[in-house]
Amino acid sequence: MNRKLAKLALPALIFLAISVAPVAALEQTCRFIQAKTDREACYKRQEDELAVKRRPAAPTSESKTFETMRQLRQDDDAVYRSISNICRGC
């Protein structure tokens, strides 16, 4: 059990270290800017960049197409069920 946990934990830690490193590097570059206005502008740019990265991706046209097709299929099924209940030749 511990061996399996170790096999899973190592790649997870490596991924975490790689993903956090660029953010830390950006933060340090702003920290050493002497002029207050320039430093604040640098922090503002970082916040904007992180907000763009964290924003969920817009739905693609492919997902909209799939959703539309699914809705059409549900509508068709409802129509077919109602038609099958009609007595033909009574």
C-alpha positions, 0 to 999 in steps of 0.5 A, spaced: 500 500 500 505 504 501 509 503 495 503 505 491 502 511 495 509 513 493 508 511 486 502 516 486 505 521 490 512 523 487 509 525 480 504 529 483 509 533 487 513 534 481 507 537 477 505 541 483 513 544 483 513 545 476 506 549 476 508 553 482 515 555 480 513 560 474 508 564 479 513 565 484 518 567 479 513 572 476 512 575 484 519 575 485 521 580 479 516 585 481 518 585 489 525 588 487 523 594 483 525 600 487 520 605 484 513 604 488 509 606 482 512 601 477 512 596 482 505 596 483 504 596 476 507 590 475 503 587 481 497 589 477 499 586 471 500 579 474 493 580 477 490 581 470 495 575 467 492 570 473 485 572 472 485 571 465 489 564 466 483 562 472 477 564 467 474 558 465 474 557 458 468 559 453 464 554 451 466 551 444 462 551 438 463 543 438 460 543 445 454 547 443 453 543 437 453 537 441 448 540 446 443 542 440 443 535 437 442 532 444 436 536 445 433 535 438 434 527 440 430 528 446 425 532 442 424 527 437 424 521 442 418 525 445 414 525 438 415 518 437 413 516 443 406 520 442 405 517 435 406 510 437 400 511 442 396 513 436 391 507 434 392 506 427 386 503 424 381 503 430 
